[in-house]
Amino acid sequence: MKDLFDKKVIELARVAEDNIKPLFEKIEEIEEHNQLKVLMAFKNNNVNDAHFVSTNGYGYNDLGRECIESIFAEVFNAEDALVRYNINNGTHAISLCLWAALRPGDTMISITGTPYDTLAETIGITGFGNGSLKDFGVNYTELNYEKEDYINIIKSLKPKVVFIQKSKGYNYKNSLSTVDINNLQSAISRIVPDTIFVVDNCYGEFVELDEPSGDLLAGSLIKNLGGGIAQAGGYVVGRKNLVEQAAYKLNAVGLGKECGASLGANRELLMGIFMAPHVVAQAHKTALFTSELFKLAGFDTNPETTLHTDLIQAIKLKSKQQLIDFCQGVQSFSPVNSAFLPVADDMPGYSDQVIMAAGTFVQGSSIELSADSAIKEPYIAYCQGGLTYGSAKLGIMAALNRMKVLQ
């Protein structure tokens, strides 16, 4: 290791790891709790070799697909689930939820501020005339529940949907906990009992002991719940009638969940969620190491070195060049495409240029170690994932080493 990293980086990494080891036991307790939850769902649904069989064509009566959706519903304590490899990403899954719950003339409030950039055109914040919710007559308001009198605003507007984003996204703020989300829903339900709660659960699954409540929750399978094995896909869980509406939007009205060939994906989706508690724990440990290492190196981090509620670790850097160096350092110690050099460029769904380090086995996977950021002030690197703590730790050390701030 001494031939690869500056001596000061190695010394700081050892101190960081010693400091965080007491928290590792708590992460392992969370892992065991969630692993038991998943294993019991597998047992209760009698997972067997027949569930690995592929279907094609219309995909009617796909036993594996139905089993997977039953497992997801049980893990989330939900009425139903829609889990499909052709839900392209988390944005797609959340979009299905919004289209399922909203109709012309309804009002949607995002209570956690501006949603993640890639939802802007779906909602109609940008891209007017492209078939957004706004184009179809859905009213939209956003507010920050921590800074505004959200109770009276909601009482006045009586929204059909309240949208809650668990993760910080590209914001230097605390992500929400399951308790935060459940408390918000309880407070709002007392005022507007018929409100539908849509929760963006991306990056948060299995990081805590329990998942949030909500009428609809959504996420990506190349994040936490795919366990680094799923090659694509997303999920929607929640109330049965709303999940069915989401399936209508994905497929066609009247067809819903009844069709959709698995094309050989069942085995990897089952194995992915089975492995997810362990892989998430590895990524959680990586996030703690990242926070502590960069705090010791003199940088502000969010969250600080404590148990997380999602897997995103933000580091406030001091220049554009440091941000670029950080991402290039992570890429240089990735298992795939380590010789590639990330550069800032335009990306669909983002208003600013984005730099992304992602030397991953699955393109865009963020349960694998990755780092990205919009190129704008303040220069904040957002880092997440890590299939194994040992390899991810080296990637984070490489990022600090490339920045040359300890010399």
Order of alpha helices (4+ residues) and beta strands (2+ residues): alpha-alpha-beta-alpha-beta-alpha-beta-alpha-beta-alpha-beta-beta-beta-alpha-alpha-beta-beta-alpha-beta-beta-beta-alpha
